């Protein structure tokens, strides 16, 4: 799968707001044509504008495409795990001065009413595993 992608994609944080919105929709959908992306985003521009931005995202190495009959289907170049790590690294560096404790404190503050006992146990396990692995 995948035609016309650059070898080095740009970080998602460097995309314009509308480009990020499109890429996020493609991640949610897994693979999508322009029409599906239009339906998945708030206040979308025209079909032609979305198609042009998706072509630009292919040129930037963020999306790839395959042709299915007369339709082009777009998908992310990097997997969701890689993209999440990239976004988190950018967030940590730019908003929390590289301090993971501050980032976790902010996350816990925002999500405190949504955390279940199982969530807390999972977080503890993740921290314990990271320590064991020397991270």
Secondary structure, 3 states (H helix, E strand, C coil): CCECCCCCCCCHHHCCHHHHHHHHHHHHHCCECHHHHHHHCCCCCCHHHHHHHHHHHHHCCCEEEEEECCEEEEEECCCHHHHHHHHHHHHHHHHCCCCHHHHHHHHHHHHHHHCCHHHHHHHHHHHHHHHHCCC
